[in-house]
Amino acid sequence: MTGCLSRRLWLFGAFAALVFASATTPALAGPFSGLAGSWSGSGHISLSDGSRERIRCRAHYSVGAGGTMLQQSLRCASDSYNFEL
């Protein structure tokens, strides 16, 4: 009887350890976690007079608060235009 009781206590302890171990796994990353870093690219814009210009852009994404906050800086330039967001 004592062997059966100690085996049950051991199984209960092992089960409890698994439950507590799984409870301490980290939470899923926030929706912006994969965006951290920098990006650059180029293309063309069509102006109202029908002409086209080449445009180049650079962006930087800073992610915080476990991936739930995003800060973006964007800079684009063409021959006629230059803007930052």
Jmol script that loads the backbone (N, CA, C; Angstrom):
load data "model"
ATOM      1  N   MET A   1       0.818  -1.184   0.000  1.00  0.00           N
ATOM      2  CA  MET A   1       0.000   0.000   0.000  1.00  0.00           C
ATOM      3  C   MET A   1       0.868   1.257   0.000  1.00  0.00           C
ATOM      4  N   THR A   2       1.930   1.243   0.787  1.00  0.00           N
ATOM      5  CA  THR A   2       2.805   2.398   0.855  1.00  0.00           C
ATOM      6  C   THR A   2       3.475   2.653  -0.487  1.00  0.00           C
ATOM      7  N   GLY A   3       3.856   1.580  -1.202  1.00  0.00           N
ATOM      8  CA  GLY A   3       4.470   1.731  -2.520  1.00  0.00           C
ATOM      9  C   GLY A   3       3.511   2.346  -3.519  1.00  0.00           C
ATOM     10  N   CYS A   4       2.250   1.988  -3.466  1.00  0.00           N
ATOM     11  CA  CYS A   4       1.236   2.526  -4.365  1.00  0.00           C
ATOM     12  C   CYS A   4       1.007   4.010  -4.070  1.00  0.00           C
ATOM     13  N   LEU A   5       0.967   4.373  -2.792  1.00  0.00           N
ATOM     14  CA  LEU A   5       0.775   5.767  -2.389  1.00  0.00           C
ATOM     15  C   LEU A   5       1.969   6.623  -2.811  1.00  0.00           C
ATOM     16  N   SER A   6       3.181   6.110  -2.603  1.00  0.00           N
ATOM     17  CA  SER A   6       4.354   6.903  -2.986  1.00  0.00           C
ATOM     18  C   SER A   6       4.432   7.047  -4.508  1.00  0.00           C
ATOM     19  N   ARG A   7       4.004   6.036  -5.244  1.00  0.00           N
ATOM     20  CA  ARG A   7       3.991   6.126  -6.704  1.00  0.00           C
ATOM     21  C   ARG A   7       2.974   7.177  -7.156  1.00  0.00           C
ATOM     22  N   ARG A   8       1.821   7.224  -6.509  1.00  0.00           N
ATOM     23  CA  ARG A   8       0.804   8.224  -6.844  1.00  0.00           C
ATOM     24  C   ARG A   8       1.311   9.631  -6.515  1.00  0.00           C
ATOM     25  N   LEU A   9       1.952   9.768  -5.378  1.00  0.00           N
ATOM     26  CA  LEU A   9       2.504  11.083  -5.019  1.00  0.00           C
ATOM     27  C   LEU A   9       3.574  11.500  -6.019  1.00  0.00           C
ATOM     28  N   TRP A  10       4.398  10.555  -6.447  1.00  0.00           N
ATOM     29  CA  TRP A  10       5.439  10.876  -7.416  1.00  0.00           C
ATOM     30  C   TRP A  10       4.798  11.298  -8.742  1.00  0.00           C
ATOM     31  N   LEU A  11       3.771  10.568  -9.197  1.00  0.00           N
ATOM     32  CA  LEU A  11       3.086  10.925 -10.443  1.00  0.00           C
ATOM     33  C   LEU A  11       2.413  12.290 -10.324  1.00  0.00           C
ATOM     34  N   PHE A  12       1.793  12.563  -9.175  1.00  0.00           N
ATOM     35  CA  PHE A  12       1.171  13.875  -8.964  1.00  0.00           C
ATOM     36  C   PHE A  12       2.226  14.979  -9.011  1.00  0.00           C
ATOM     37  N   GLY A  13       3.366  14.754  -8.375  1.00  0.00           N
ATOM     38  CA  GLY A  13       4.447  15.736  -8.380  1.00  0.00           C
ATOM     39  C   GLY A  13       4.973  15.984  -9.779  1.00  0.00           C
ATOM     40  N   ALA A  14       5.124  14.913 -10.562  1.00  0.00           N
ATOM     41  CA  ALA A  14       5.602  15.064 -11.940  1.00  0.00           C
ATOM     42  C   ALA A  14       4.586  15.846 -12.765  1.00  0.00           C
ATOM     43  N   PHE A  15       3.302  15.538 -12.604  1.00  0.00           N
ATOM     44  CA  PHE A  15       2.252  16.260 -13.310  1.00  0.00           C
ATOM     45  C   PHE A  15       2.250  17.737 -12.922  1.00  0.00           C
ATOM     46  N   ALA A  16       2.343  18.022 -11.623  1.00  0.00           N
ATOM     47  CA  ALA A  16       2.354  19.408 -11.150  1.00  0.00           C
ATOM     48  C   ALA A  16       3.558  20.162 -11.710  1.00  0.00           C
ATOM     49  N   ALA A  17       4.695  19.500 -11.772  1.00  0.00           N
ATOM     50  CA  ALA A  17       5.887  20.151 -12.325  1.00  0.00           C
ATOM     51  C   ALA A  17       5.687  20.508 -13.790  1.00  0.00           C
ATOM     52  N   LEU A  18       5.059  19.620 -14.558  1.00  0.00           N
ATOM     53  CA  LEU A  18       4.790  19.915 -15.968  1.00  0.00           C
ATOM     54  C   LEU A  18       3.819  21.082 -16.117  1.00  0.00           C
ATOM     55  N   VAL A  19       2.805  21.122 -15.278  1.00  0.00           N
ATOM     56  CA  VAL A  19       1.836  22.215 -15.351  1.00  0.00           C
ATOM     57  C   VAL A  19       2.502  23.537 -15.038  1.00  0.00           C
ATOM     58  N   PHE A  20       3.307  23.593 -13.984  1.00  0.00           N
ATOM     59  CA  PHE A  20       3.968  24.845 -13.622  1.00  0.00           C
ATOM     60  C   PHE A  20       5.029  25.240 -14.636  1.00  0.00           C
ATOM     61  N   ALA A  21       5.701  24.266 -15.227  1.00  0.00           N
ATOM     62  CA  ALA A  21       6.704  24.585 -16.249  1.00  0.00           C
ATOM     63  C   ALA A  21       6.045  25.183 -17.479  1.00  0.00           C
ATOM     64  N   SER A  22       4.902  24.649 -17.878  1.00  0.00           N
ATOM     65  CA  SER A  22       4.229  25.192 -19.059  1.00  0.00           C
ATOM     66  C   SER A  22       3.608  26.548 -18.771  1.00  0.00           C
ATOM     67  N   ALA A  23       3.301  26.842 -17.519  1.00  0.00           N
ATOM     68  CA  ALA A  23       2.720  28.134 -17.164  1.00  0.00           C
ATOM     69  C   ALA A  23       3.744  29.256 -17.238  1.00  0.00           C
ATOM     70  N   THR A  24       5.019  28.923 -17.244  1.00  0.00           N
ATOM     71  CA  THR A  24       6.048  29.956 -17.275  1.00  0.00           C
ATOM     72  C   THR A  24       6.617  30.173 -18.671  1.00  0.00           C
ATOM     73  N   THR A  25       6.042  29.563 -19.698  1.00  0.00           N
ATOM     74  CA  THR A  25       6.523  29.801 -21.055  1.00  0.00           C
ATOM     75  C   THR A  25       6.200  31.239 -21.454  1.00  0.00           C
ATOM     76  N   PRO A  26       7.064  31.870 -22.233  1.00  0.00           N
ATOM     77  CA  PRO A  26       6.837  33.270 -22.587  1.00  0.00           C
ATOM     78  C   PRO A  26       5.578  33.444 -23.430  1.00  0.00           C
ATOM     79  N   ALA A  27       4.987  34.629 -23.327  1.00  0.00           N
ATOM     80  CA  ALA A  27       3.795  34.959 -24.112  1.00  0.00           C
ATOM     81  C   ALA A  27       4.175  35.116 -25.577  1.00  0.00           C
ATOM     82  N   LEU A  28       3.210  34.992 -26.445  1.00  0.00           N
ATOM     83  CA  LEU A  28       3.460  35.190 -27.872  1.00  0.00           C
ATOM     84  C   LEU A  28       3.920  36.616 -28.124  1.00  0.00           C
ATOM     85  N   ALA A  29       4.741  36.787 -29.123  1.00  0.00           N
ATOM     86  CA  ALA A  29       5.235  38.111 -29.474  1.00  0.00           C
ATOM     87  C   ALA A  29       4.096  38.957 -30.039  1.00  0.00           C
ATOM     88  N   GLY A  30       4.207  40.281 -29.861  1.00  0.00           N
ATOM     89  CA  GLY A  30       3.188  41.195 -30.360  1.00  0.00           C
ATOM     90  C   GLY A  30       3.160  41.251 -31.877  1.00  0.00           C
ATOM     91  N   PRO A  31       2.162  41.905 -32.436  1.00  0.00           N
ATOM     92  CA  PRO A  31       1.973  41.907 -33.889  1.00  0.00           C
ATOM     93  C   PRO A  31       3.063  42.635 -34.673  1.00  0.00           C
ATOM     94  N   PHE A  32       3.842  43.498 -34.020  1.00  0.00           N
ATOM     95  CA  PHE A  32       4.871  44.258 -34.737  1.00  0.00           C
ATOM     96  C   PHE A  32       6.268  43.655 -34.591  1.00  0.00           C
ATOM     97  N   SER A  33       6.409  42.564 -33.881  1.00  0.00           N
ATOM     98  CA  SER A  33       7.730  41.990 -33.593  1.00  0.00           C
ATOM     99  C   SER A  33       8.554  41.725 -34.845  1.00  0.00           C
ATOM    100  N   GLY A  34       7.946  41.272 -35.894  1.00  0.00           N
ATOM    101  CA  GLY A  34       8.683  40.940 -37.109  1.00  0.00           C
ATOM    102  C   GLY A  34       9.063  42.129 -37.968  1.00  0.00           C
ATOM    103  N   LEU A  35       8.658  43.331 -37.591  1.00  0.00           N
ATOM    104  CA  LEU A  35       8.922  44.507 -38.423  1.00  0.00           C
ATOM    105  C   LEU A  35      10.187  45.267 -38.041  1.00  0.00           C
ATOM    106  N   ALA A  36      10.813  44.946 -36.931  1.00  0.00           N
ATOM    107  CA  ALA A  36      11.979  45.702 -36.469  1.00  0.00           C
ATOM    108  C   ALA A  36      13.086  45.676 -37.519  1.00  0.00           C
ATOM    109  N   GLY A  37      13.697  46.844 -37.747  1.00  0.00           N
ATOM    110  CA  GLY A  37      14.811  46.921 -38.669  1.00  0.00           C
ATOM    111  C   GLY A  37      14.663  48.041 -39.668  1.00  0.00           C
ATOM    112  N   SER A  38      15.418  47.945 -40.754  1.00  0.00           N
ATOM    113  CA  SER A  38      15.435  48.994 -41.776  1.00  0.00           C
ATOM    114  C   SER A  38      15.071  48.425 -43.135  1.00  0.00           C
ATOM    115  N   TRP A  39      14.573  49.299 -43.983  1.00  0.00           N
ATOM    116  CA  TRP A  39      14.160  48.925 -45.328  1.00  0.00           C
ATOM    117  C   TRP A  39      14.504  50.072 -46.252  1.00  0.00           C
ATOM    118  N   SER A  40      14.857  49.769 -47.482  1.00  0.00           N
ATOM    119  CA  SER A  40      15.056  50.811 -48.493  1.00  0.00           C
ATOM    120  C   SER A  40      14.621  50.268 -49.841  1.00  0.00           C
ATOM    121  N   GLY A  41      14.227  51.188 -50.707  1.00  0.00           N
ATOM    122  CA  GLY A  41      13.785  50.771 -52.031  1.00  0.00           C
ATOM    123  C   GLY A  41      13.624  51.966 -52.944  1.00  0.00           C
ATOM    124  N   SER A  42      13.347  51.693 -54.187  1.00  0.00           N
ATOM    125  CA  SER A  42      13.171  52.775 -55.156  1.00  0.00           C
ATOM    126  C   SER A  42      12.053  52.403 -56.122  1.00  0.00           C
ATOM    127  N   GLY A  43      11.579  53.411 -56.826  1.00  0.00           N
ATOM    128  CA  GLY A  43      10.514  53.218 -57.791  1.00  0.00           C
ATOM    129  C   GLY A  43      10.314  54.488 -58.584  1.00  0.00           C
ATOM    130  N   HIS A  44       9.146  54.653 -59.150  1.00  0.00           N
ATOM    131  CA  HIS A  44       8.820  55.847 -59.925  1.00  0.00           C
ATOM    132  C   HIS A  44       7.496  56.408 -59.456  1.00  0.00           C
ATOM    133  N   ILE A  45       7.371  57.727 -59.515  1.00  0.00           N
ATOM    134  CA  ILE A  45       6.103  58.386 -59.216  1.00  0.00           C
ATOM    135  C   ILE A  45       5.632  59.095 -60.485  1.00  0.00           C
ATOM    136  N   SER A  46       4.320  59.162 -60.643  1.00  0.00           N
ATOM    137  CA  SER A  46       3.728  59.892 -61.771  1.00  0.00           C
ATOM    138  C   SER A  46       3.210  61.224 -61.261  1.00  0.00           C
ATOM    139  N   LEU A  47       3.659  62.297 -61.868  1.00  0.00           N
ATOM    140  CA  LEU A  47       3.262  63.644 -61.457  1.00  0.00           C
ATOM    141  C   LEU A  47       1.997  64.071 -62.204  1.00  0.00           C
ATOM    142  N   SER A  48       1.359  65.112 -61.696  1.00  0.00           N
ATOM    143  CA  SER A  48       0.085  65.559 -62.277  1.00  0.00           C
ATOM    144  C   SER A  48       0.237  66.028 -63.728  1.00  0.00           C
ATOM    145  N   ASP A  49       1.429  66.457 -64.127  1.00  0.00           N
ATOM    146  CA  ASP A  49       1.612  66.896 -65.517  1.00  0.00           C
ATOM    147  C   ASP A  49       1.912  65.725 -66.462  1.00  0.00           C
ATOM    148  N   GLY A  50       1.878  64.508 -65.936  1.00  0.00           N
ATOM    149  CA  GLY A  50       2.112  63.326 -66.762  1.00  0.00           C
ATOM    150  C   GLY A  50       3.556  62.844 -66.770  1.00  0.00           C
ATOM    151  N   SER A  51       4.472  63.631 -66.230  1.00  0.00           N
ATOM    152  CA  SER A  51       5.876  63.198 -66.191  1.00  0.00           C
ATOM    153  C   SER A  51       6.085  62.180 -65.067  1.00  0.00           C
ATOM    154  N   ARG A  52       7.204  61.461 -65.159  1.00  0.00           N
ATOM    155  CA  ARG A  52       7.559  60.471 -64.128  1.00  0.00           C
ATOM    156  C   ARG A  52       8.924  60.806 -63.573  1.00  0.00           C
ATOM    157  N   GLU A  53       9.102  60.541 -62.291  1.00  0.00           N
ATOM    158  CA  GLU A  53      10.400  60.732 -61.634  1.00  0.00           C
ATOM    159  C   GLU A  53      10.739  59.497 -60.827  1.00  0.00           C
ATOM    160  N   ARG A  54      12.024  59.257 -60.730  1.00  0.00           N
ATOM    161  CA  ARG A  54      12.492  58.194 -59.863  1.00  0.00           C
ATOM    162  C   ARG A  54      12.392  58.669 -58.419  1.00  0.00           C
ATOM    163  N   ILE A  55      12.011  57.775 -57.495  1.00  0.00           N
ATOM    164  CA  ILE A  55      11.940  58.109 -56.075  1.00  0.00           C
ATOM    165  C   ILE A  55      12.642  57.013 -55.278  1.00  0.00           C
ATOM    166  N   ARG A  56      13.336  57.437 -54.240  1.00  0.00           N
ATOM    167  CA  ARG A  56      14.047  56.510 -53.365  1.00  0.00           C
ATOM    168  C   ARG A  56      13.553  56.725 -51.940  1.00  0.00           C
ATOM    169  N   CYS A  57      13.365  55.632 -51.213  1.00  0.00           N
ATOM    170  CA  CYS A  57      12.850  55.727 -49.837  1.00  0.00           C
ATOM    171  C   CYS A  57      13.674  54.852 -48.902  1.00  0.00           C
ATOM    172  N   ARG A  58      13.768  55.329 -47.654  1.00  0.00           N
ATOM    173  CA  ARG A  58      14.393  54.568 -46.568  1.00  0.00           C
ATOM    174  C   ARG A  58      13.447  54.607 -45.383  1.00  0.00           C
ATOM    175  N   ALA A  59      13.289  53.475 -44.722  1.00  0.00           N
ATOM    176  CA  ALA A  59      12.424  53.408 -43.547  1.00  0.00           C
ATOM    177  C   ALA A  59      13.167  52.700 -42.429  1.00  0.00           C
ATOM    178  N   HIS A  60      12.859  53.091 -41.207  1.00  0.00           N
ATOM    179  CA  HIS A  60      13.399  52.418 -40.023  1.00  0.00           C
ATOM    180  C   HIS A  60      12.242  52.175 -39.069  1.00  0.00           C
ATOM    181  N   TYR A  61      12.151  50.939 -38.589  1.00  0.00           N
ATOM    182  CA  TYR A  61      11.076  50.554 -37.681  1.00  0.00           C
ATOM    183  C   TYR A  61      11.681  50.162 -36.332  1.00  0.00           C
ATOM    184  N   SER A  62      11.246  50.852 -35.273  1.00  0.00           N
ATOM    185  CA  SER A  62      11.646  50.520 -33.909  1.00  0.00           C
ATOM    186  C   SER A  62      10.444  49.894 -33.213  1.00  0.00           C
ATOM    187  N   VAL A  63      10.653  48.706 -32.661  1.00  0.00           N
ATOM    188  CA  VAL A  63       9.573  47.971 -32.009  1.00  0.00           C
ATOM    189  C   VAL A  63       9.854  47.913 -30.521  1.00  0.00           C
ATOM    190  N   GLY A  64       8.826  48.143 -29.700  1.00  0.00           N
ATOM    191  CA  GLY A  64       8.984  48.091 -28.252  1.00  0.00           C
ATOM    192  C   GLY A  64       7.797  47.427 -27.589  1.00  0.00           C
ATOM    193  N   ALA A  65       7.849  47.364 -26.285  1.00  0.00           N
ATOM    194  CA  ALA A  65       6.776  46.813 -25.444  1.00  0.00           C
ATOM    195  C   ALA A  65       6.381  45.410 -25.887  1.00  0.00           C
ATOM    196  N   GLY A  66       7.379  44.566 -26.105  1.00  0.00           N
ATOM    197  CA  GLY A  66       7.098  43.187 -26.472  1.00  0.00           C
ATOM    198  C   GLY A  66       6.469  43.021 -27.838  1.00  0.00           C
ATOM    199  N   GLY A  67       6.683  43.984 -28.714  1.00  0.00           N
ATOM    200  CA  GLY A  67       6.137  43.897 -30.062  1.00  0.00           C
ATOM    201  C   GLY A  67       4.760  44.512 -30.217  1.00  0.00           C
ATOM    202  N   THR A  68       4.300  45.259 -29.190  1.00  0.00           N
ATOM    203  CA  THR A  68       2.974  45.873 -29.282  1.00  0.00           C
ATOM    204  C   THR A  68       3.034  47.360 -29.623  1.00  0.00           C
ATOM    205  N   MET A  69       4.232  47.928 -29.682  1.00  0.00           N
ATOM    206  CA  MET A  69       4.385  49.344 -30.055  1.00  0.00           C
ATOM    207  C   MET A  69       5.337  49.436 -31.244  1.00  0.00           C
ATOM    208  N   LEU A  70       5.036  50.354 -32.160  1.00  0.00           N
ATOM    209  CA  LEU A  70       5.848  50.532 -33.360  1.00  0.00           C
ATOM    210  C   LEU A  70       6.083  52.012 -33.596  1.00  0.00           C
ATOM    211  N   GLN A  71       7.346  52.353 -33.874  1.00  0.00           N
ATOM    212  CA  GLN A  71       7.679  53.713 -34.277  1.00  0.00           C
ATOM    213  C   GLN A  71       8.361  53.610 -35.636  1.00  0.00           C
ATOM    214  N   GLN A  72       7.886  54.414 -36.582  1.00  0.00           N
ATOM    215  CA  GLN A  72       8.396  54.366 -37.945  1.00  0.00           C
ATOM    216  C   GLN A  72       8.966  55.716 -38.329  1.00  0.00           C
ATOM    217  N   SER A  73      10.108  55.702 -38.995  1.00  0.00           N
ATOM    218  CA  SER A  73      10.611  56.922 -39.637  1.00  0.00           C
ATOM    219  C   SER A  73      10.808  56.583 -41.110  1.00  0.00           C
ATOM    220  N   LEU A  74      10.304  57.467 -41.964  1.00  0.00           N
ATOM    221  CA  LEU A  74      10.332  57.237 -43.408  1.00  0.00           C
ATOM    222  C   LEU A  74      10.840  58.492 -44.093  1.00  0.00           C
ATOM    223  N   ARG A  75      11.791  58.323 -45.005  1.00  0.00           N
ATOM    224  CA  ARG A  75      12.342  59.449 -45.770  1.00  0.00           C
ATOM    225  C   ARG A  75      12.359  59.044 -47.232  1.00  0.00           C
ATOM    226  N   CYS A  76      11.742  59.880 -48.053  1.00  0.00           N
ATOM    227  CA  CYS A  76      11.708  59.629 -49.499  1.00  0.00           C
ATOM    228  C   CYS A  76      12.194  60.878 -50.231  1.00  0.00           C
ATOM    229  N   ALA A  77      12.856  60.679 -51.362  1.00  0.00           N
ATOM    230  CA  ALA A  77      13.373  61.801 -52.145  1.00  0.00           C
ATOM    231  C   ALA A  77      13.293  61.466 -53.635  1.00  0.00           C
ATOM    232  N   SER A  78      12.912  62.481 -54.406  1.00  0.00           N
ATOM    233  CA  SER A  78      12.949  62.398 -55.864  1.00  0.00           C
ATOM    234  C   SER A  78      13.657  63.654 -56.347  1.00  0.00           C
ATOM    235  N   ASP A  79      13.687  63.889 -57.641  1.00  0.00           N
ATOM    236  CA  ASP A  79      14.327  65.105 -58.154  1.00  0.00           C
ATOM    237  C   ASP A  79      13.577  66.360 -57.692  1.00  0.00           C
ATOM    238  N   SER A  80      12.262  66.270 -57.560  1.00  0.00           N
ATOM    239  CA  SER A  80      11.458  67.444 -57.213  1.00  0.00           C
ATOM    240  C   SER A  80      10.967  67.467 -55.774  1.00  0.00           C
ATOM    241  N   TYR A  81      10.940  66.303 -55.136  1.00  0.00           N
ATOM    242  CA  TYR A  81      10.324  66.227 -53.815  1.00  0.00           C
ATOM    243  C   TYR A  81      11.260  65.567 -52.815  1.00  0.00           C
ATOM    244  N   ASN A  82      11.063  65.943 -51.556  1.00  0.00           N
ATOM    245  CA  ASN A  82      11.813  65.378 -50.449  1.00  0.00           C
ATOM    246  C   ASN A  82      10.888  65.438 -49.233  1.00  0.00           C
ATOM    247  N   PHE A  83      10.591  64.303 -48.625  1.00  0.00           N
ATOM    248  CA  PHE A  83       9.717  64.346 -47.448  1.00  0.00           C
ATOM    249  C   PHE A  83      10.121  63.305 -46.424  1.00  0.00           C
ATOM    250  N   GLU A  84       9.747  63.586 -45.184  1.00  0.00           N
ATOM    251  CA  GLU A  84      10.000  62.690 -44.061  1.00  0.00           C
ATOM    252  C   GLU A  84       8.711  62.518 -43.258  1.00  0.00           C
ATOM    253  N   LEU A  85       8.491  61.311 -42.804  1.00  0.00           N
ATOM    254  CA  LEU A  85       7.344  61.004 -41.947  1.00  0.00           C
ATOM    255  C   LEU A  85       7.844  60.428 -40.657  1.00  0.00           C
TER     256      LEU A  85
END
end "model"
wireframe off; spacefill off
backbone 0.3
color backbone group
